[in-house]
Amino acid sequence: MKKRIRIQKVSTWNITITIIVALLFIVVSVAGEREFGVLRNTTEQYIVCENAAKQLQDGSDYLTEQVRLYAMTGEQKYRDLYFEEANTTRRRENALEELGRYFEGSDAIAALQSALQMSQELMQSEYYSMCLVEEADGEEKAAWPEELQNVELSGEDAALADDEKRQKAQELVCSSEYQEVRDRITDSVSQCMADLIARTRNSQGRASSIFSDMYLKLEIGIVILAVLMLSMCLIIRKLIVKPLLSYNESIKRGEIFPVIGAAELQNLAETYNKVYMENQETQKLIRHEAEHDALTDLLNRGSFEKVFEIYENGDQPYALILIDVDTFKSVNDTYGHATGDKILQKVSKLLKNAFRSIDYICRIGGDEFAIVMVEMTSDLQYTICDKINAVNTELAKAEADLPAVSLSVGVAFSDRENPGESIFKDADKALYKVKENGKNGCGFY
């Protein structure tokens, strides 16, 4: 501790002396202030080049992103964002105009204009892709953007089914040919900007040479003096102060320590990290066992109730799916509990494969399962039917050691019409109707 205090005192004196000497050097440096004007101007040009390059590339990437999102989802907001960028924001054109202020008539600007022309030509394919999506969605042509109204689909494409039109639209903006043109545009922009930046840097170099000799000795003296005076401060900051501050932040965030600083601090960090990781693994195992069913590794009833409460009280659309394994008691009585356990594991595996990773698949009882299917509305109920039918098809195939079984499923949506007392009871009513009508199926409230 005493040694640290002495280093701090020495560094304080060193900083004081450095400031005094630096002030003397600054007085001398004022004489060369006019020469810095050229350097400032070229620096501003350099900054403009970097900003314009990023703006031009961002504008081009943004258009590609929006047209791909529109082709994938069909949501009009992406189409509107696309045309807002193309017709109003116009980052690409504005960037080119900004660069033209400094480099008008240069080969680099001509190449950039060619790259912009390639991008604008590529927009014809994007218009065609969006037109396919508009045709597939059936929106009135009068409501389309003017650019899309002028697009004429080929007879072959016009005759495609809606799903085929959407697929064709996606292929147009995700194909290797499309990406090759995008890559050529990016390469052209990058090369041109590299040339512009190189020219700017050359200008900076010429401006710097005007006063470099004048201040060479002054700069060398400042550097040497600064290195000598600040070395102790930097050592203390790097090896002690900075690691301790970092450790403090890591404790606040609940993270491991970075292994930095003096050797003693590194040993401390390694010991702490070892204990921390052991505790993390233990807590992770405990949480997993508490939240999951031991037989099927699905979420258990307690986890289901927590998830269900969140969605029941929230605003996001979802579907609640209740599932029973048909004749499961008979399987247990006939083949034994070991076979019954294998049936439950098979059902669990098929449900995991059928539903998305974002959906919550739970075992809430002996042969009872529940699924909270997120981002799901009643107009998409056919997707649930398809998934359940696929699972039942697999379960209907008897195996050497497993008999064929089936699932009875009841579904209720958060946006359902004429809701009952609760979504759980509505889903249960739908399940009961399936059981009454021969089981092996999917019913909706």
NUMIKOL-210903 format. One record per residue (C-alpha): x, y, z; residue in three letters. Coordinates in steps of 0.5 Angstrom, whole numbers. Each point is the difference from the previous one (the first is absolute). Last residue first. Layout:
# NUMIKOL-210903
+-------+-------+-------+---------+
|     u |     v |     w | residuo |
+-------+-------+-------+---------+
|     X |     Y |     Z |     ALA |
...
+-------+-------+-------+---------+
END
This chain:
# NUMIKOL-210903
+-------+-------+-------+---------+
|     u |     v |     w | residuo |
+-------+-------+-------+---------+
|  -127 |   -47 |   -59 |     TYR |
|     5 |    -5 |    -5 |     PHE |
|     0 |    -7 |    -1 |     GLY |
|     6 |    -5 |    -2 |     CYS |
|    -1 |    -7 |    -1 |     GLY |
|     1 |    -7 |     3 |     ASN |
|    -6 |     0 |     4 |     LYS |
|    -6 |    -3 |    -2 |     GLY |
|    -5 |     5 |     0 |     ASN |
|    -1 |     1 |     8 |     GLU |
|     8 |     0 |     0 |     LYS |
|     0 |     6 |    -5 |     VAL |
|    -6 |     4 |     4 |     LYS |
|     4 |    -1 |     7 |     TYR |
|     6 |     3 |    -4 |     LEU |
|    -4 |     6 |    -2 |     ALA |
|    -3 |     1 |     7 |     LYS |
|     7 |     0 |     3 |     ASP |
|     3 |     5 |    -5 |     ALA |
|    -6 |     5 |     2 |     ASP |
|     1 |    -2 |     8 |     LYS |
|     8 |     2 |    -1 |     PHE |
|    -2 |     6 |    -4 |     ILE |
|    -5 |     3 |     6 |     SER |
|    -7 |     1 |     1 |     GLU |
|    -2 |    -1 |    -7 |     GLY |
|     2 |     4 |    -6 |     PRO |
|    -5 |     2 |    -5 |     ASN |
|     5 |     1 |    -6 |     GLU |
|     7 |    -3 |     1 |     ARG |
|     6 |     5 |     0 |     ASP |
|     4 |    -3 |     6 |     SER |
|    -1 |    -7 |    -4 |     PHE |
|    -3 |    -6 |     3 |     ALA |
|     2 |    -7 |    -2 |     VAL |
|    -2 |    -7 |     2 |     GLY |
|     4 |    -6 |    -2 |     VAL |
|    -1 |    -8 |     0 |     SER |
|     6 |    -4 |    -1 |     LEU |
|     1 |    -7 |    -3 |     SER |
|     3 |    -6 |     2 |     VAL |
|     4 |    -6 |    -4 |     ALA |
|     3 |    -5 |     4 |     PRO |
|     8 |     0 |     2 |     LEU |
|     5 |    -5 |     1 |     ASP |
|     0 |    -2 |    -8 |     ALA |
|    -3 |     6 |    -2 |     GLU |
|    -7 |     2 |    -2 |     ALA |
|    -1 |     6 |    -5 |     LYS |
|    -6 |     4 |     3 |     ALA |
|     5 |     4 |     4 |     LEU |
|     3 |     3 |    -7 |     GLU |
|    -7 |     2 |    -3 |     THR |
|    -2 |     3 |     7 |     ASN |
|     6 |     4 |     0 |     VAL |
|    -1 |     3 |    -8 |     ALA |
|    -8 |     1 |     2 |     ASN |
|     2 |     4 |     6 |     ILE |
|     5 |     4 |    -4 |     LYS |
|    -5 |     1 |    -6 |     ASP |
|    -6 |     2 |     5 |     CYS |
|     5 |     5 |     3 |     ILE |
|     2 |     3 |    -6 |     THR |
|    -8 |     0 |    -2 |     TYR |
|    -1 |     5 |     6 |     GLN |
|     3 |     5 |    -4 |     LEU |
|    -6 |     5 |     0 |     ASP |
|    -1 |    -1 |     8 |     SER |
|     7 |     4 |     1 |     THR |
|     7 |    -3 |     3 |     MET |
|     6 |     4 |     2 |     GLU |
|     1 |    -5 |     5 |     VAL |
|    -2 |    -7 |     1 |     MET |
|    -1 |    -2 |     7 |     VAL |
|     0 |    -7 |     0 |     ILE |
|    -4 |    -5 |     5 |     ALA |
|     1 |    -7 |     1 |     PHE |
|    -4 |    -5 |     4 |     GLU |
|     2 |    -8 |     0 |     ASP |
|     2 |     0 |     8 |     GLY |
|     0 |     8 |     1 |     GLY |
|     2 |     7 |    -2 |     ILE |
|     5 |    -2 |    -5 |     ARG |
|     2 |     6 |    -4 |     CYS |
|     2 |     3 |    -7 |     ILE |
|     1 |     7 |     0 |     TYR |
|     1 |     3 |    -7 |     ASP |
|     6 |     4 |    -2 |     ILE |
|     4 |    -6 |    -2 |     SER |
|    -6 |    -2 |    -5 |     ARG |
|    -5 |    -5 |     0 |     PHE |
|     1 |    -7 |    -4 |     ALA |
|     6 |    -3 |     2 |     ASN |
|    -1 |     2 |     8 |     LYS |
|    -7 |    -3 |    -1 |     LEU |
|     3 |    -7 |    -3 |     LEU |
|     5 |     0 |     6 |     LYS |
|    -5 |     1 |     5 |     SER |
|    -4 |    -5 |    -3 |     VAL |
|     5 |    -5 |     0 |     LYS |
|     2 |     1 |     7 |     GLN |
|    -7 |    -1 |     2 |     LEU |
|     0 |    -7 |    -4 |     ILE |
|     6 |    -2 |     3 |     LYS |
|    -3 |     2 |     7 |     ASP |
|    -6 |    -5 |    -1 |     GLY |
|     5 |    -5 |    -3 |     THR |
|     3 |     0 |     7 |     ALA |
|    -7 |     0 |     3 |     HIS |
|    -2 |    -6 |    -2 |     GLY |
|    -2 |    -3 |    -7 |     TYR |
|    -8 |    -1 |     2 |     THR |
|    -1 |     4 |     6 |     ASP |
|     4 |     6 |    -3 |     ASN |
|    -3 |     0 |    -7 |     VAL |
|    -7 |    -1 |     3 |     SER |
|     2 |     7 |     4 |     LYS |
|     2 |     3 |    -6 |     PHE |
|    -6 |    -1 |    -4 |     THR |
|     1 |     7 |    -4 |     ASP |
|     6 |     4 |     2 |     VAL |
|    -3 |     7 |     3 |     ASP |
|     2 |     7 |    -3 |     ILE |
|    -2 |     7 |     2 |     LEU |
|     2 |     5 |    -5 |     ILE |
|     0 |     7 |     2 |     LEU |
|     1 |     5 |    -6 |     ALA |
|     3 |     7 |     1 |     TYR |
|    -1 |     7 |    -2 |     PRO |
|     5 |     5 |     4 |     GLN |
|    -4 |     5 |     5 |     ASP |
|     2 |    -3 |     6 |     GLY |
|    -4 |    -3 |     6 |     ASN |
|    -1 |    -7 |    -3 |     GLU |
|     7 |     0 |    -3 |     TYR |
|     3 |     1 |     7 |     ILE |
|    -4 |    -4 |     4 |     GLU |
|     1 |    -6 |    -5 |     PHE |
|     7 |     1 |     0 |     VAL |
|     0 |    -1 |     8 |     LYS |
|    -5 |    -5 |     0 |     GLU |
|     4 |    -4 |    -5 |     PHE |
|     6 |     0 |     4 |     SER |
|    -4 |    -3 |     6 |     GLY |
|    -3 |    -5 |    -5 |     ARG |
|     7 |    -3 |    -2 |     ASN |
|     4 |     3 |    -6 |     LEU |
|     2 |    -6 |    -5 |     LEU |
|     6 |    -5 |     2 |     ASP |
|    -5 |    -6 |    -1 |     THR |
|     1 |    -4 |     6 |     LEU |
|     3 |     5 |     5 |     ALA |
|    -5 |     6 |    -2 |     ASP |
|     4 |     7 |     0 |     HIS |
|     0 |     6 |     4 |     GLU |
|     3 |    -2 |     7 |     ALA |
|     5 |    -5 |    -4 |     GLU |
|     2 |     6 |    -4 |     HIS |
|     1 |     5 |     5 |     ARG |
|     4 |    -5 |     4 |     ILE |
|     4 |    -2 |    -5 |     LEU |
|     1 |     8 |    -2 |     LYS |
|     2 |     1 |     7 |     GLN |
|     5 |    -5 |     1 |     THR |
|     3 |     2 |    -7 |     GLU |
|     0 |     7 |     2 |     GLN |
|     3 |    -1 |     7 |     ASN |
|     6 |    -4 |    -3 |     GLU |
|     1 |     6 |    -5 |     MET |
|     0 |     5 |     6 |     TYR |
|     5 |    -4 |     4 |     VAL |
|     5 |    -1 |    -6 |     LYS |
|    -1 |     7 |    -2 |     ASN |
|     2 |     3 |     7 |     TYR |
|     6 |    -5 |     0 |     THR |
|     2 |     3 |    -7 |     GLU |
|    -1 |     7 |     2 |     ALA |
|     4 |     0 |     7 |     LEU |
|     6 |    -3 |    -4 |     ASN |
|    -1 |     5 |    -5 |     GLN |
|     0 |     6 |     5 |     LEU |
|     6 |    -3 |     3 |     GLU |
|     4 |     0 |    -6 |     ALA |
|    -2 |     7 |    -2 |     ALA |
|    -5 |     2 |    -4 |     GLY |
|    -5 |    -4 |    -5 |     ILE |
|    -4 |    -7 |     1 |     VAL |
|    -7 |     3 |    -1 |     PRO |
|    -4 |    -2 |     6 |     PHE |
|    -7 |    -4 |    -1 |     ILE |
|    -6 |     4 |    -1 |     GLU |
|    -6 |     1 |     5 |     GLY |
|    -1 |     7 |    -3 |     ARG |
|     2 |     4 |     7 |     LYS |
|     6 |    -5 |     1 |     ILE |
|     2 |     1 |    -7 |     SER |
|     0 |     8 |     1 |     GLU |
|     4 |    -1 |     6 |     ASN |
|     5 |    -5 |    -3 |     TYR |
|     1 |     5 |    -6 |     SER |
|     2 |     6 |     5 |     LEU |
|     5 |    -4 |     3 |     LEU |
|     3 |    -2 |    -6 |     PRO |
|     0 |     7 |    -2 |     LYS |
|     3 |     3 |     6 |     VAL |
|     6 |    -6 |     1 |     ILE |
|     4 |    -2 |    -6 |     LEU |
|    -3 |     5 |    -5 |     LYS |
|    -1 |     6 |     4 |     ARG |
|     7 |    -1 |     4 |     ILE |
|     4 |    -1 |    -6 |     ILE |
|    -3 |     6 |    -4 |     LEU |
|     1 |     5 |     6 |     CYS |
|     7 |    -3 |     0 |     MET |
|     1 |     1 |    -7 |     SER |
|    -3 |     7 |     0 |     LEU |
|     6 |     5 |     1 |     MET |
|     5 |    -4 |    -4 |     LEU |
|    -4 |    -1 |    -6 |     VAL |
|    -3 |     7 |     0 |     ALA |
|     7 |     3 |     0 |     LEU |
|     2 |    -5 |    -6 |     ILE |
|    -6 |     2 |    -4 |     VAL |
|     0 |     7 |     2 |     ILE |
|     8 |     1 |    -2 |     GLY |
|    -2 |    -4 |    -6 |     ILE |
|    -5 |     4 |    -2 |     GLU |
|     4 |     7 |     1 |     LEU |
|     6 |    -3 |    -4 |     LYS |
|    -5 |    -2 |    -6 |     LEU |
|    -4 |     7 |     1 |     TYR |
|     3 |     4 |    -6 |     MET |
|     2 |    -6 |    -4 |     ASP |
|    -8 |    -3 |     0 |     SER |
|    -2 |     7 |    -2 |     PHE |
|    -1 |     0 |    -7 |     ILE |
|     0 |    -8 |     0 |     SER |
|    -6 |    -1 |     3 |     SER |
|    -4 |     4 |    -5 |     ALA |
|     3 |    -5 |    -6 |     ARG |
|    -2 |    -6 |     5 |     GLY |
|    -7 |     2 |     1 |     GLN |
|    -1 |     1 |    -8 |     SER |
|     3 |    -7 |     0 |     ASN |
|    -5 |    -2 |     5 |     ARG |
|    -6 |     3 |    -4 |     THR |
|     3 |    -4 |    -6 |     ARG |
|     0 |    -7 |     3 |     ALA |
|    -7 |     2 |     3 |     ILE |
|    -2 |     1 |    -7 |     LEU |
|     3 |    -6 |    -3 |     ASP |
|    -3 |    -5 |     6 |     ALA |
|    -6 |     3 |    -1 |     MET |
|     0 |    -2 |    -7 |     CYS |
|     2 |    -7 |     2 |     GLN |
|    -5 |    -1 |     5 |     SER |
|    -6 |     3 |    -5 |     VAL |
|     2 |    -5 |    -5 |     SER |
|     1 |    -6 |     4 |     ASP |
|    -7 |     1 |     3 |     THR |
|    -3 |     1 |    -6 |     ILE |
|     3 |    -6 |    -3 |     ARG |
|    -2 |    -4 |     6 |     ASP |
|    -7 |     2 |    -1 |     ARG |
|     0 |    -2 |    -7 |     VAL |
|     3 |    -7 |     3 |     GLU |
|    -6 |     0 |     5 |     GLN |
|    -5 |     1 |    -6 |     TYR |
|     3 |    -6 |    -4 |     GLU |
|     1 |    -4 |     6 |     SER |
|    -8 |     0 |     2 |     SER |
|    -3 |     4 |     6 |     CYS |
|    -3 |     6 |    -4 |     VAL |
|    -3 |    -4 |    -5 |     LEU |
|    -1 |    -7 |     4 |     GLU |
|    -5 |     4 |     5 |     GLN |
|    -4 |     3 |    -6 |     ALA |
|    -1 |    -7 |    -3 |     LYS |
|    -2 |    -3 |     6 |     GLN |
|    -5 |     5 |     1 |     ARG |
|    -3 |    -1 |    -7 |     LYS |
|     0 |    -8 |     1 |     GLU |
|    -4 |     1 |     6 |     ASP |
|    -5 |     5 |    -3 |     ASP |
|     0 |    -5 |    -6 |     ALA |
|     4 |     1 |    -7 |     LEU |
|    -4 |     3 |    -6 |     ALA |
|     3 |     7 |     1 |     ALA |
|     7 |    -3 |     0 |     ASP |
|    -1 |    -4 |    -7 |     GLU |
|    -3 |     6 |    -3 |     GLY |
|     5 |     5 |     2 |     SER |
|    -1 |     5 |     6 |     LEU |
|    -1 |     7 |    -3 |     GLU |
|     3 |     5 |     5 |     VAL |
|    -3 |     7 |     0 |     ASN |
|    -4 |     0 |     6 |     GLN |
|     6 |    -2 |     4 |     LEU |
|     3 |     6 |    -1 |     GLU |
|    -6 |     4 |     1 |     GLU |
|    -1 |    -3 |     7 |     PRO |
|    -6 |    -5 |     0 |     TRP |
|    -7 |     2 |     3 |     ALA |
|    -3 |     1 |    -8 |     ALA |
|     3 |    -8 |     0 |     LYS |
|    -5 |    -2 |     5 |     GLU |
|     3 |    -5 |     4 |     GLU |
|    -1 |    -7 |    -1 |     GLY |
|     6 |    -3 |     4 |     ASP |
|     3 |    -4 |    -5 |     ALA |
|     0 |     6 |    -5 |     GLU |
|     3 |     5 |     5 |     GLU |
|     6 |    -6 |     1 |     VAL |
|     1 |     0 |    -7 |     LEU |
|     0 |     7 |    -1 |     CYS |
|     5 |     0 |     6 |     MET |
|     5 |    -4 |    -4 |     SER |
|    -1 |     4 |    -6 |     TYR |
|     2 |     6 |     3 |     TYR |
|     6 |    -3 |     3 |     GLU |
|     2 |    -3 |    -6 |     SER |
|     0 |     7 |    -3 |     GLN |
|     3 |     3 |     6 |     MET |
|     6 |    -4 |    -3 |     LEU |
|     1 |     5 |    -5 |     GLU |
|     0 |     6 |     6 |     GLN |
|     6 |    -4 |     3 |     SER |
|     3 |    -1 |    -6 |     MET |
|     0 |     8 |    -2 |     GLN |
|     2 |     1 |     7 |     LEU |
|     6 |    -4 |    -1 |     ALA |
|     1 |     4 |    -7 |     SER |
|     0 |     7 |     4 |     GLN |
|     5 |    -3 |     5 |     LEU |
|     4 |    -2 |    -6 |     ALA |
|     0 |     7 |    -2 |     ALA |
|     1 |     3 |     6 |     ILE |
|     6 |    -4 |     1 |     ALA |
|     2 |     3 |    -7 |     ASP |
|     0 |     7 |     2 |     SER |
|    -5 |     5 |    -3 |     GLY |
|    -2 |     3 |     7 |     GLU |
|     4 |    -2 |     6 |     PHE |
|    -1 |     4 |     5 |     TYR |
|    -8 |     2 |    -1 |     ARG |
|    -1 |    -6 |    -3 |     GLY |
|     1 |    -4 |     6 |     LEU |
|    -6 |     3 |     3 |     GLU |
|    -4 |    -1 |    -6 |     GLU |
|     2 |    -7 |     0 |     LEU |
|    -2 |    -1 |     7 |     ALA |
|    -7 |     4 |    -2 |     ASN |
|    -1 |    -5 |    -5 |     GLU |
|     1 |    -6 |     4 |     ARG |
|    -4 |     2 |     6 |     ARG |
|    -6 |     2 |    -4 |     ARG |
|    -4 |     1 |     6 |     THR |
|    -6 |     2 |    -4 |     THR |
|    -1 |    -4 |    -6 |     ASN |
|     4 |    -7 |     1 |     ALA |
|     0 |     0 |     8 |     GLU |
|    -7 |     2 |     0 |     GLU |
|    -1 |    -5 |    -5 |     PHE |
|     3 |    -6 |     4 |     TYR |
|    -3 |     2 |     6 |     LEU |
|    -7 |     0 |    -3 |     ASP |
|     1 |    -7 |    -3 |     ARG |
|     3 |    -2 |     7 |     TYR |
|    -7 |     2 |     3 |     LYS |
|    -4 |    -3 |    -5 |     GLN |
|     1 |    -7 |     3 |     GLU |
|     1 |    -6 |    -5 |     GLY |
|     5 |    -3 |     5 |     THR |
|     5 |    -3 |    -4 |     MET |
|     0 |     4 |    -6 |     ALA |
|    -1 |     6 |     4 |     TYR |
|     6 |    -2 |     5 |     LEU |
|     4 |     0 |    -7 |     ARG |
|    -2 |     6 |    -3 |     VAL |
|     1 |     4 |     7 |     GLN |
|     7 |    -3 |     1 |     GLU |
|     2 |     1 |    -7 |     THR |
|    -2 |     7 |     1 |     LEU |
|     4 |     1 |     6 |     TYR |
|     6 |    -3 |    -3 |     ASP |
|     0 |     5 |    -5 |     SER |
|    -1 |     6 |     5 |     GLY |
|     5 |    -3 |     5 |     ASP |
|     6 |     0 |    -6 |     GLN |
|    -2 |     7 |    -2 |     LEU |
|     0 |     3 |     7 |     GLN |
|     6 |    -4 |     2 |     LYS |
|     4 |     3 |    -6 |     ALA |
|    -3 |     7 |     1 |     ALA |
|     3 |     0 |     8 |     ASN |
|     7 |    -3 |    -2 |     GLU |
|     0 |     5 |    -6 |     CYS |
|    -2 |     6 |     4 |     VAL |
|     5 |    -2 |     6 |     ILE |
|     5 |     0 |    -5 |     TYR |
|    -2 |     7 |    -3 |     GLN |
|     0 |     3 |     7 |     GLU |
|     7 |    -2 |     1 |     THR |
|     2 |     3 |    -6 |     THR |
|    -3 |     6 |     2 |     ASN |
|     3 |     0 |     7 |     ARG |
|     7 |    -2 |    -3 |     LEU |
|    -1 |     7 |    -4 |     VAL |
|    -1 |     4 |     6 |     GLY |
|     5 |    -3 |     4 |     PHE |
|     5 |     4 |    -4 |     GLU |
|    -3 |     6 |     3 |     ARG |
|     2 |    -2 |     7 |     GLU |
|     7 |     0 |    -1 |     GLY |
|     2 |     6 |     5 |     ALA |
|    -5 |    -3 |     5 |     VAL |
|     5 |    -6 |     1 |     SER |
|     5 |     4 |     4 |     VAL |
|    -5 |     2 |     5 |     VAL |
|    -2 |    -8 |     0 |     ILE |
|     7 |    -2 |     2 |     PHE |
|     0 |     4 |     6 |     LEU |
|    -7 |    -3 |     2 |     LEU |
|     3 |    -7 |    -1 |     ALA |
|     6 |     2 |     5 |     VAL |
|    -5 |     2 |     5 |     ILE |
|    -5 |    -6 |    -1 |     ILE |
|     6 |    -5 |     0 |     THR |
|     3 |     2 |     7 |     ILE |
|    -7 |     0 |     3 |     THR |
|    -1 |    -7 |    -3 |     ILE |
|     7 |    -3 |     3 |     ASN |
|    -2 |     3 |     6 |     TRP |
|    -6 |    -4 |     1 |     THR |
|     3 |    -6 |    -3 |     SER |
|     5 |     0 |     6 |     VAL |
|    -5 |     1 |     5 |     LYS |
|    -4 |    -6 |    -3 |     GLN |
|     6 |    -4 |     0 |     ILE |
|     1 |     2 |     7 |     ARG |
|    -7 |    -2 |     2 |     ILE |
|     1 |    -7 |    -4 |     ARG |
|     6 |    -2 |     4 |     LYS |
|    -3 |     2 |     7 |     LYS |
|    -6 |    -5 |    -2 |     MET |
+-------+-------+-------+---------+
END
